[in-house]
Amino acid sequence: MTMLMLSLVRAFAVLLPWLVHLATWLVARSLNMPQPLVHDTGVFVFAQVYAVEIRVGKALCPPRLWRQLQSLFR
């Protein structure tokens, strides 16, 4: 990586938590709810959606095709 790319990655790594905190604060403020409740609700929704996607993916994808896809990404 070049020095420019490294500095951009570092800047993004520093800004990302700050932006997540700001977004959570703004949503909590607009909904008139405590910020930790908004954050935990977002984490819960993310986990539920991820679980549903995994379940649907396993139901629609035969095991042979799944193994081929896994070997492709190794």
PDB file with one MODEL, atoms N, CA, C and O in Angstrom:
MODEL        1
ATOM      1  N   MET A   1       0.839  -1.182   0.000  1.00  0.00           N
ATOM      2  CA  MET A   1       0.000   0.000   0.000  1.00  0.00           C
ATOM      3  C   MET A   1       0.882   1.242   0.000  1.00  0.00           C
ATOM      4  O   MET A   1       1.981   1.265   0.553  1.00  0.00           O
ATOM      5  N   THR A   2       0.371   2.222  -0.616  1.00  0.00           N
ATOM      6  CA  THR A   2       1.124   3.470  -0.619  1.00  0.00           C
ATOM      7  C   THR A   2       0.848   4.242   0.661  1.00  0.00           C
ATOM      8  O   THR A   2      -0.073   3.919   1.412  1.00  0.00           O
ATOM      9  N   MET A   3       1.635   5.237   0.890  1.00  0.00           N
ATOM     10  CA  MET A   3       1.458   6.047   2.096  1.00  0.00           C
ATOM     11  C   MET A   3       0.109   6.771   2.087  1.00  0.00           C
ATOM     12  O   MET A   3      -0.502   6.959   3.139  1.00  0.00           O
ATOM     13  N   LEU A   4      -0.354   7.178   0.901  1.00  0.00           N
ATOM     14  CA  LEU A   4      -1.644   7.850   0.800  1.00  0.00           C
ATOM     15  C   LEU A   4      -2.765   6.914   1.217  1.00  0.00           C
ATOM     16  O   LEU A   4      -3.669   7.300   1.957  1.00  0.00           O
ATOM     17  N   MET A   5      -2.695   5.674   0.732  1.00  0.00           N
ATOM     18  CA  MET A   5      -3.726   4.699   1.088  1.00  0.00           C
ATOM     19  C   MET A   5      -3.714   4.423   2.590  1.00  0.00           C
ATOM     20  O   MET A   5      -4.771   4.326   3.213  1.00  0.00           O
ATOM     21  N   LEU A   6      -2.539   4.298   3.162  1.00  0.00           N
ATOM     22  CA  LEU A   6      -2.446   4.045   4.595  1.00  0.00           C
ATOM     23  C   LEU A   6      -3.027   5.192   5.408  1.00  0.00           C
ATOM     24  O   LEU A   6      -3.711   4.972   6.408  1.00  0.00           O
ATOM     25  N   SER A   7      -2.753   6.404   4.978  1.00  0.00           N
ATOM     26  CA  SER A   7      -3.292   7.549   5.710  1.00  0.00           C
ATOM     27  C   SER A   7      -4.810   7.629   5.558  1.00  0.00           C
ATOM     28  O   SER A   7      -5.503   8.025   6.495  1.00  0.00           O
ATOM     29  N   LEU A   8      -5.332   7.257   4.387  1.00  0.00           N
ATOM     30  CA  LEU A   8      -6.787   7.253   4.193  1.00  0.00           C
ATOM     31  C   LEU A   8      -7.445   6.172   5.045  1.00  0.00           C
ATOM     32  O   LEU A   8      -8.506   6.397   5.627  1.00  0.00           O
ATOM     33  N   VAL A   9      -6.825   5.014   5.119  1.00  0.00           N
ATOM     34  CA  VAL A   9      -7.370   3.933   5.935  1.00  0.00           C
ATOM     35  C   VAL A   9      -7.348   4.324   7.406  1.00  0.00           C
ATOM     36  O   VAL A   9      -8.314   4.077   8.127  1.00  0.00           O
ATOM     37  N   ARG A  10      -6.271   4.922   7.848  1.00  0.00           N
ATOM     38  CA  ARG A  10      -6.186   5.371   9.246  1.00  0.00           C
ATOM     39  C   ARG A  10      -7.236   6.436   9.545  1.00  0.00           C
ATOM     40  O   ARG A  10      -7.878   6.404  10.595  1.00  0.00           O
ATOM     41  N   ALA A  11      -7.408   7.371   8.630  1.00  0.00           N
ATOM     42  CA  ALA A  11      -8.408   8.422   8.835  1.00  0.00           C
ATOM     43  C   ALA A  11      -9.809   7.820   8.913  1.00  0.00           C
ATOM     44  O   ALA A  11     -10.620   8.221   9.747  1.00  0.00           O
ATOM     45  N   PHE A  12     -10.084   6.859   8.042  1.00  0.00           N
ATOM     46  CA  PHE A  12     -11.386   6.197   8.054  1.00  0.00           C
ATOM     47  C   PHE A  12     -11.581   5.418   9.355  1.00  0.00           C
ATOM     48  O   PHE A  12     -12.672   5.418   9.925  1.00  0.00           O
ATOM     49  N   ALA A  13     -10.521   4.754   9.821  1.00  0.00           N
ATOM     50  CA  ALA A  13     -10.608   3.982  11.062  1.00  0.00           C
ATOM     51  C   ALA A  13     -10.849   4.881  12.265  1.00  0.00           C
ATOM     52  O   ALA A  13     -11.497   4.471  13.228  1.00  0.00           O
ATOM     53  N   VAL A  14     -10.341   6.086  12.217  1.00  0.00           N
ATOM     54  CA  VAL A  14     -10.551   7.022  13.319  1.00  0.00           C
ATOM     55  C   VAL A  14     -11.939   7.642  13.230  1.00  0.00           C
ATOM     56  O   VAL A  14     -12.593   7.842  14.254  1.00  0.00           O
ATOM     57  N   LEU A  15     -12.392   7.947  12.031  1.00  0.00           N
ATOM     58  CA  LEU A  15     -13.677   8.618  11.855  1.00  0.00           C
ATOM     59  C   LEU A  15     -14.879   7.699  12.018  1.00  0.00           C
ATOM     60  O   LEU A  15     -15.949   8.151  12.425  1.00  0.00           O
ATOM     61  N   LEU A  16     -14.720   6.421  11.708  1.00  0.00           N
ATOM     62  CA  LEU A  16     -15.860   5.511  11.728  1.00  0.00           C
ATOM     63  C   LEU A  16     -16.551   5.432  13.094  1.00  0.00           C
ATOM     64  O   LEU A  16     -17.769   5.599  13.150  1.00  0.00           O
ATOM     65  N   PRO A  17     -15.840   5.188  14.186  1.00  0.00           N
ATOM     66  CA  PRO A  17     -16.535   5.151  15.486  1.00  0.00           C
ATOM     67  C   PRO A  17     -17.201   6.485  15.848  1.00  0.00           C
ATOM     68  O   PRO A  17     -18.276   6.507  16.447  1.00  0.00           O
ATOM     69  N   TRP A  18     -16.561   7.575  15.484  1.00  0.00           N
ATOM     70  CA  TRP A  18     -17.136   8.880  15.763  1.00  0.00           C
ATOM     71  C   TRP A  18     -18.433   9.077  14.979  1.00  0.00           C
ATOM     72  O   TRP A  18     -19.412   9.598  15.514  1.00  0.00           O
ATOM     73  N   LEU A  19     -18.440   8.662  13.714  1.00  0.00           N
ATOM     74  CA  LEU A  19     -19.640   8.801  12.887  1.00  0.00           C
ATOM     75  C   LEU A  19     -20.769   7.891  13.372  1.00  0.00           C
ATOM     76  O   LEU A  19     -21.935   8.283  13.338  1.00  0.00           O
ATOM     77  N   VAL A  20     -20.434   6.690  13.820  1.00  0.00           N
ATOM     78  CA  VAL A  20     -21.451   5.789  14.369  1.00  0.00           C
ATOM     79  C   VAL A  20     -22.058   6.390  15.630  1.00  0.00           C
ATOM     80  O   VAL A  20     -23.273   6.348  15.825  1.00  0.00           O
ATOM     81  N   HIS A  21     -21.212   6.944  16.476  1.00  0.00           N
ATOM     82  CA  HIS A  21     -21.704   7.590  17.702  1.00  0.00           C
ATOM     83  C   HIS A  21     -22.608   8.778  17.358  1.00  0.00           C
ATOM     84  O   HIS A  21     -23.661   8.955  17.969  1.00  0.00           O
ATOM     85  N   LEU A  22     -22.200   9.582  16.389  1.00  0.00           N
ATOM     86  CA  LEU A  22     -23.009  10.734  15.981  1.00  0.00           C
ATOM     87  C   LEU A  22     -24.355  10.294  15.417  1.00  0.00           C
ATOM     88  O   LEU A  22     -25.389  10.873  15.751  1.00  0.00           O
ATOM     89  N   ALA A  23     -24.348   9.272  14.564  1.00  0.00           N
ATOM     90  CA  ALA A  23     -25.607   8.785  13.983  1.00  0.00           C
ATOM     91  C   ALA A  23     -26.527   8.231  15.060  1.00  0.00           C
ATOM     92  O   ALA A  23     -27.731   8.484  15.043  1.00  0.00           O
ATOM     93  N   THR A  24     -25.965   7.477  15.993  1.00  0.00           N
ATOM     94  CA  THR A  24     -26.762   6.934  17.086  1.00  0.00           C
ATOM     95  C   THR A  24     -27.338   8.053  17.940  1.00  0.00           C
ATOM     96  O   THR A  24     -28.503   8.008  18.334  1.00  0.00           O
ATOM     97  N   TRP A  25     -26.528   9.041  18.217  1.00  0.00           N
ATOM     98  CA  TRP A  25     -26.994  10.177  19.017  1.00  0.00           C
ATOM     99  C   TRP A  25     -28.119  10.920  18.302  1.00  0.00           C
ATOM    100  O   TRP A  25     -29.112  11.294  18.927  1.00  0.00           O
ATOM    101  N   LEU A  26     -27.969  11.137  16.987  1.00  0.00           N
ATOM    102  CA  LEU A  26     -28.998  11.855  16.229  1.00  0.00           C
ATOM    103  C   LEU A  26     -30.314  11.088  16.184  1.00  0.00           C
ATOM    104  O   LEU A  26     -31.383  11.675  16.344  1.00  0.00           O
ATOM    105  N   VAL A  27     -30.237   9.772  15.965  1.00  0.00           N
ATOM    106  CA  VAL A  27     -31.458   8.960  15.943  1.00  0.00           C
ATOM    107  C   VAL A  27     -32.111   8.952  17.321  1.00  0.00           C
ATOM    108  O   VAL A  27     -33.328   9.094  17.436  1.00  0.00           O
ATOM    109  N   ALA A  28     -31.310   8.787  18.354  1.00  0.00           N
ATOM    110  CA  ALA A  28     -31.864   8.789  19.711  1.00  0.00           C
ATOM    111  C   ALA A  28     -32.513  10.129  20.042  1.00  0.00           C
ATOM    112  O   ALA A  28     -33.572  10.186  20.669  1.00  0.00           O
ATOM    113  N   ARG A  29     -31.874  11.181  19.618  1.00  0.00           N
ATOM    114  CA  ARG A  29     -32.419  12.511  19.881  1.00  0.00           C
ATOM    115  C   ARG A  29     -33.739  12.718  19.135  1.00  0.00           C
ATOM    116  O   ARG A  29     -34.687  13.280  19.684  1.00  0.00           O
ATOM    117  N   SER A  30     -33.794  12.257  17.877  1.00  0.00           N
ATOM    118  CA  SER A  30     -35.017  12.460  17.099  1.00  0.00           C
ATOM    119  C   SER A  30     -36.166  11.585  17.607  1.00  0.00           C
ATOM    120  O   SER A  30     -37.332  11.966  17.499  1.00  0.00           O
ATOM    121  N   LEU A  31     -35.837  10.409  18.164  1.00  0.00           N
ATOM    122  CA  LEU A  31     -36.878   9.524  18.698  1.00  0.00           C
ATOM    123  C   LEU A  31     -37.162   9.770  20.174  1.00  0.00           C
ATOM    124  O   LEU A  31     -38.056   9.151  20.749  1.00  0.00           O
ATOM    125  N   ASN A  32     -36.404  10.671  20.783  1.00  0.00           N
ATOM    126  CA  ASN A  32     -36.544  10.987  22.195  1.00  0.00           C
ATOM    127  C   ASN A  32     -36.368   9.718  23.048  1.00  0.00           C
ATOM    128  O   ASN A  32     -37.174   9.427  23.932  1.00  0.00           O
ATOM    129  N   MET A  33     -35.303   8.985  22.758  1.00  0.00           N
ATOM    130  CA  MET A  33     -34.979   7.750  23.470  1.00  0.00           C
ATOM    131  C   MET A  33     -33.544   7.833  23.978  1.00  0.00           C
ATOM    132  O   MET A  33     -32.745   8.609  23.453  1.00  0.00           O
ATOM    133  N   PRO A  34     -33.213   7.043  24.991  1.00  0.00           N
ATOM    134  CA  PRO A  34     -31.817   7.014  25.449  1.00  0.00           C
ATOM    135  C   PRO A  34     -30.913   6.403  24.380  1.00  0.00           C
ATOM    136  O   PRO A  34     -31.301   5.465  23.684  1.00  0.00           O
ATOM    137  N   GLN A  35     -29.723   6.941  24.266  1.00  0.00           N
ATOM    138  CA  GLN A  35     -28.782   6.490  23.241  1.00  0.00           C
ATOM    139  C   GLN A  35     -28.400   5.014  23.382  1.00  0.00           C
ATOM    140  O   GLN A  35     -28.337   4.321  22.367  1.00  0.00           O
ATOM    141  N   PRO A  36     -28.142   4.496  24.592  1.00  0.00           N
ATOM    142  CA  PRO A  36     -27.798   3.070  24.694  1.00  0.00           C
ATOM    143  C   PRO A  36     -28.929   2.157  24.197  1.00  0.00           C
ATOM    144  O   PRO A  36     -28.669   1.101  23.620  1.00  0.00           O
ATOM    145  N   LEU A  37     -30.174   2.565  24.421  1.00  0.00           N
ATOM    146  CA  LEU A  37     -31.308   1.764  23.948  1.00  0.00           C
ATOM    147  C   LEU A  37     -31.341   1.728  22.429  1.00  0.00           C
ATOM    148  O   LEU A  37     -31.597   0.674  21.846  1.00  0.00           O
ATOM    149  N   VAL A  38     -31.092   2.842  21.784  1.00  0.00           N
ATOM    150  CA  VAL A  38     -31.065   2.894  20.320  1.00  0.00           C
ATOM    151  C   VAL A  38     -29.923   2.032  19.784  1.00  0.00           C
ATOM    152  O   VAL A  38     -30.096   1.299  18.811  1.00  0.00           O
ATOM    153  N   HIS A  39     -28.765   2.123  20.417  1.00  0.00           N
ATOM    154  CA  HIS A  39     -27.611   1.337  19.978  1.00  0.00           C
ATOM    155  C   HIS A  39     -27.886  -0.158  20.118  1.00  0.00           C
ATOM    156  O   HIS A  39     -27.628  -0.924  19.190  1.00  0.00           O
ATOM    157  N   ASP A  40     -28.407  -0.580  21.273  1.00  0.00           N
ATOM    158  CA  ASP A  40     -28.674  -1.999  21.498  1.00  0.00           C
ATOM    159  C   ASP A  40     -29.767  -2.518  20.574  1.00  0.00           C
ATOM    160  O   ASP A  40     -29.710  -3.666  20.133  1.00  0.00           O
ATOM    161  N   THR A  41     -30.752  -1.695  20.277  1.00  0.00           N
ATOM    162  CA  THR A  41     -31.802  -2.091  19.344  1.00  0.00           C
ATOM    163  C   THR A  41     -31.229  -2.289  17.945  1.00  0.00           C
ATOM    164  O   THR A  41     -31.605  -3.226  17.241  1.00  0.00           O
ATOM    165  N   GLY A  42     -30.325  -1.412  17.549  1.00  0.00           N
ATOM    166  CA  GLY A  42     -29.683  -1.568  16.240  1.00  0.00           C
ATOM    167  C   GLY A  42     -28.863  -2.837  16.154  1.00  0.00           C
ATOM    168  O   GLY A  42     -28.884  -3.520  15.131  1.00  0.00           O
ATOM    169  N   VAL A  43     -28.140  -3.163  17.214  1.00  0.00           N
ATOM    170  CA  VAL A  43     -27.350  -4.394  17.242  1.00  0.00           C
ATOM    171  C   VAL A  43     -28.274  -5.602  17.178  1.00  0.00           C
ATOM    172  O   VAL A  43     -27.990  -6.563  16.463  1.00  0.00           O
ATOM    173  N   PHE A  44     -29.383  -5.561  17.924  1.00  0.00           N
ATOM    174  CA  PHE A  44     -30.338  -6.666  17.923  1.00  0.00           C
ATOM    175  C   PHE A  44     -30.942  -6.867  16.536  1.00  0.00           C
ATOM    176  O   PHE A  44     -31.035  -8.000  16.062  1.00  0.00           O
ATOM    177  N   VAL A  45     -31.348  -5.792  15.886  1.00  0.00           N
ATOM    178  CA  VAL A  45     -31.938  -5.896  14.541  1.00  0.00           C
ATOM    179  C   VAL A  45     -30.917  -6.445  13.561  1.00  0.00           C
ATOM    180  O   VAL A  45     -31.251  -7.291  12.732  1.00  0.00           O
ATOM    181  N   PHE A  46     -29.678  -5.979  13.644  1.00  0.00           N
ATOM    182  CA  PHE A  46     -28.624  -6.490  12.763  1.00  0.00           C
ATOM    183  C   PHE A  46     -28.453  -7.989  12.952  1.00  0.00           C
ATOM    184  O   PHE A  46     -28.349  -8.726  11.972  1.00  0.00           O
ATOM    185  N   ALA A  47     -28.421  -8.450  14.194  1.00  0.00           N
ATOM    186  CA  ALA A  47     -28.237  -9.878  14.464  1.00  0.00           C
ATOM    187  C   ALA A  47     -29.408 -10.697  13.938  1.00  0.00           C
ATOM    188  O   ALA A  47     -29.208 -11.785  13.398  1.00  0.00           O
ATOM    189  N   GLN A  48     -30.616 -10.194  14.087  1.00  0.00           N
ATOM    190  CA  GLN A  48     -31.789 -10.925  13.600  1.00  0.00           C
ATOM    191  C   GLN A  48     -31.792 -11.020  12.082  1.00  0.00           C
ATOM    192  O   GLN A  48     -32.070 -12.082  11.526  1.00  0.00           O
ATOM    193  N   VAL A  49     -31.488  -9.925  11.414  1.00  0.00           N
ATOM    194  CA  VAL A  49     -31.458  -9.927   9.943  1.00  0.00           C
ATOM    195  C   VAL A  49     -30.365 -10.854   9.437  1.00  0.00           C
ATOM    196  O   VAL A  49     -30.568 -11.582   8.465  1.00  0.00           O
ATOM    197  N   TYR A  50     -29.211 -10.834  10.085  1.00  0.00           N
ATOM    198  CA  TYR A  50     -28.109 -11.713   9.695  1.00  0.00           C
ATOM    199  C   TYR A  50     -28.518 -13.174   9.845  1.00  0.00           C
ATOM    200  O   TYR A  50     -28.235 -13.990   8.968  1.00  0.00           O
ATOM    201  N   ALA A  51     -29.182 -13.510  10.952  1.00  0.00           N
ATOM    202  CA  ALA A  51     -29.617 -14.889  11.172  1.00  0.00           C
ATOM    203  C   ALA A  51     -30.621 -15.328  10.115  1.00  0.00           C
ATOM    204  O   ALA A  51     -30.551 -16.456   9.628  1.00  0.00           O
ATOM    205  N   VAL A  52     -31.544 -14.460   9.759  1.00  0.00           N
ATOM    206  CA  VAL A  52     -32.536 -14.797   8.730  1.00  0.00           C
ATOM    207  C   VAL A  52     -31.859 -14.993   7.380  1.00  0.00           C
ATOM    208  O   VAL A  52     -32.199 -15.920   6.645  1.00  0.00           O
ATOM    209  N   GLU A  53     -30.902 -14.128   7.047  1.00  0.00           N
ATOM    210  CA  GLU A  53     -30.204 -14.274   5.769  1.00  0.00           C
ATOM    211  C   GLU A  53     -29.440 -15.586   5.700  1.00  0.00           C
ATOM    212  O   GLU A  53     -29.436 -16.245   4.660  1.00  0.00           O
ATOM    213  N   ILE A  54     -28.795 -15.973   6.791  1.00  0.00           N
ATOM    214  CA  ILE A  54     -28.062 -17.234   6.820  1.00  0.00           C
ATOM    215  C   ILE A  54     -29.033 -18.404   6.661  1.00  0.00           C
ATOM    216  O   ILE A  54     -28.754 -19.341   5.913  1.00  0.00           O
ATOM    217  N   ARG A  55     -30.161 -18.356   7.355  1.00  0.00           N
ATOM    218  CA  ARG A  55     -31.150 -19.422   7.274  1.00  0.00           C
ATOM    219  C   ARG A  55     -31.702 -19.558   5.859  1.00  0.00           C
ATOM    220  O   ARG A  55     -31.804 -20.668   5.337  1.00  0.00           O
ATOM    221  N   VAL A  56     -32.055 -18.441   5.242  1.00  0.00           N
ATOM    222  CA  VAL A  56     -32.593 -18.467   3.885  1.00  0.00           C
ATOM    223  C   VAL A  56     -31.523 -18.941   2.905  1.00  0.00           C
ATOM    224  O   VAL A  56     -31.810 -19.709   1.987  1.00  0.00           O
ATOM    225  N   GLY A  57     -30.295 -18.480   3.104  1.00  0.00           N
ATOM    226  CA  GLY A  57     -29.209 -18.907   2.222  1.00  0.00           C
ATOM    227  C   GLY A  57     -28.981 -20.396   2.274  1.00  0.00           C
ATOM    228  O   GLY A  57     -28.743 -21.026   1.244  1.00  0.00           O
ATOM    229  N   LYS A  58     -29.050 -20.971   3.468  1.00  0.00           N
ATOM    230  CA  LYS A  58     -28.862 -22.422   3.594  1.00  0.00           C
ATOM    231  C   LYS A  58     -30.039 -23.182   3.001  1.00  0.00           C
ATOM    232  O   LYS A  58     -29.862 -24.272   2.457  1.00  0.00           O
ATOM    233  N   ALA A  59     -31.241 -22.616   3.100  1.00  0.00           N
ATOM    234  CA  ALA A  59     -32.422 -23.291   2.561  1.00  0.00           C
ATOM    235  C   ALA A  59     -32.432 -23.269   1.029  1.00  0.00           C
ATOM    236  O   ALA A  59     -32.883 -24.227   0.400  1.00  0.00           O
ATOM    237  N   LEU A  60     -31.950 -22.206   0.440  1.00  0.00           N
ATOM    238  CA  LEU A  60     -32.000 -22.068  -1.011  1.00  0.00           C
ATOM    239  C   LEU A  60     -30.776 -22.635  -1.715  1.00  0.00           C
ATOM    240  O   LEU A  60     -30.832 -22.922  -2.911  1.00  0.00           O
ATOM    241  N   CYS A  61     -29.687 -22.797  -1.004  1.00  0.00           N
ATOM    242  CA  CYS A  61     -28.435 -23.190  -1.621  1.00  0.00           C
ATOM    243  C   CYS A  61     -28.128 -24.652  -1.283  1.00  0.00           C
ATOM    244  O   CYS A  61     -27.941 -24.977  -0.111  1.00  0.00           O
ATOM    245  N   PRO A  62     -28.073 -25.530  -2.272  1.00  0.00           N
ATOM    246  CA  PRO A  62     -27.749 -26.929  -1.982  1.00  0.00           C
ATOM    247  C   PRO A  62     -26.326 -27.055  -1.439  1.00  0.00           C
ATOM    248  O   PRO A  62     -25.471 -26.220  -1.735  1.00  0.00           O
ATOM    249  N   PRO A  63     -26.070 -28.095  -0.646  1.00  0.00           N
ATOM    250  CA  PRO A  63     -24.747 -28.238  -0.021  1.00  0.00           C
ATOM    251  C   PRO A  63     -23.588 -28.292  -1.023  1.00  0.00           C
ATOM    252  O   PRO A  63     -22.514 -27.759  -0.745  1.00  0.00           O
ATOM    253  N   ARG A  64     -23.784 -28.909  -2.151  1.00  0.00           N
ATOM    254  CA  ARG A  64     -22.699 -29.003  -3.137  1.00  0.00           C
ATOM    255  C   ARG A  64     -22.311 -27.622  -3.649  1.00  0.00           C
ATOM    256  O   ARG A  64     -21.129 -27.292  -3.739  1.00  0.00           O
ATOM    257  N   LEU A  65     -23.312 -26.823  -3.981  1.00  0.00           N
ATOM    258  CA  LEU A  65     -23.045 -25.460  -4.455  1.00  0.00           C
ATOM    259  C   LEU A  65     -22.410 -24.627  -3.343  1.00  0.00           C
ATOM    260  O   LEU A  65     -21.525 -23.812  -3.604  1.00  0.00           O
ATOM    261  N   TRP A  66     -22.858 -24.829  -2.110  1.00  0.00           N
ATOM    262  CA  TRP A  66     -22.281 -24.111  -0.975  1.00  0.00           C
ATOM    263  C   TRP A  66     -20.805 -24.422  -0.829  1.00  0.00           C
ATOM    264  O   TRP A  66     -20.002 -23.517  -0.603  1.00  0.00           O
ATOM    265  N   ARG A  67     -20.431 -25.696  -0.955  1.00  0.00           N
ATOM    266  CA  ARG A  67     -19.020 -26.077  -0.858  1.00  0.00           C
ATOM    267  C   ARG A  67     -18.205 -25.468  -1.991  1.00  0.00           C
ATOM    268  O   ARG A  67     -17.067 -25.049  -1.780  1.00  0.00           O
ATOM    269  N   GLN A  68     -18.775 -25.415  -3.190  1.00  0.00           N
ATOM    270  CA  GLN A  68     -18.073 -24.809  -4.324  1.00  0.00           C
ATOM    271  C   GLN A  68     -17.837 -23.316  -4.075  1.00  0.00           C
ATOM    272  O   GLN A  68     -16.757 -22.795  -4.353  1.00  0.00           O
ATOM    273  N   LEU A  69     -18.848 -22.644  -3.554  1.00  0.00           N
ATOM    274  CA  LEU A  69     -18.697 -21.210  -3.259  1.00  0.00           C
ATOM    275  C   LEU A  69     -17.644 -20.993  -2.178  1.00  0.00           C
ATOM    276  O   LEU A  69     -16.836 -20.069  -2.274  1.00  0.00           O
ATOM    277  N   GLN A  70     -17.648 -21.836  -1.156  1.00  0.00           N
ATOM    278  CA  GLN A  70     -16.643 -21.697  -0.103  1.00  0.00           C
ATOM    279  C   GLN A  70     -15.256 -21.919  -0.635  1.00  0.00           C
ATOM    280  O   GLN A  70     -14.335 -21.194  -0.260  1.00  0.00           O
ATOM    281  N   SER A  71     -15.072 -22.904  -1.503  1.00  0.00           N
ATOM    282  CA  SER A  71     -13.743 -23.169  -2.047  1.00  0.00           C
ATOM    283  C   SER A  71     -13.290 -22.037  -2.976  1.00  0.00           C
ATOM    284  O   SER A  71     -12.094 -21.781  -3.120  1.00  0.00           O
ATOM    285  N   LEU A  72     -14.246 -21.377  -3.594  1.00  0.00           N
ATOM    286  CA  LEU A  72     -13.916 -20.245  -4.467  1.00  0.00           C
ATOM    287  C   LEU A  72     -13.300 -19.097  -3.683  1.00  0.00           C
ATOM    288  O   LEU A  72     -12.381 -18.434  -4.163  1.00  0.00           O
ATOM    289  N   PHE A  73     -13.802 -18.864  -2.479  1.00  0.00           N
ATOM    290  CA  PHE A  73     -13.352 -17.713  -1.688  1.00  0.00           C
ATOM    291  C   PHE A  73     -12.182 -18.034  -0.782  1.00  0.00           C
ATOM    292  O   PHE A  73     -11.780 -17.187   0.015  1.00  0.00           O
ATOM    293  N   ARG A  74     -11.620 -19.232  -0.878  1.00  0.00           N
ATOM    294  CA  ARG A  74     -10.436 -19.583  -0.079  1.00  0.00           C
ATOM    295  C   ARG A  74      -9.193 -19.242  -0.799  1.00  0.00           C
ATOM    296  O   ARG A  74      -8.099 -19.465  -0.282  1.00  0.00           O
TER     297      ARG A  74
ENDMDL
END
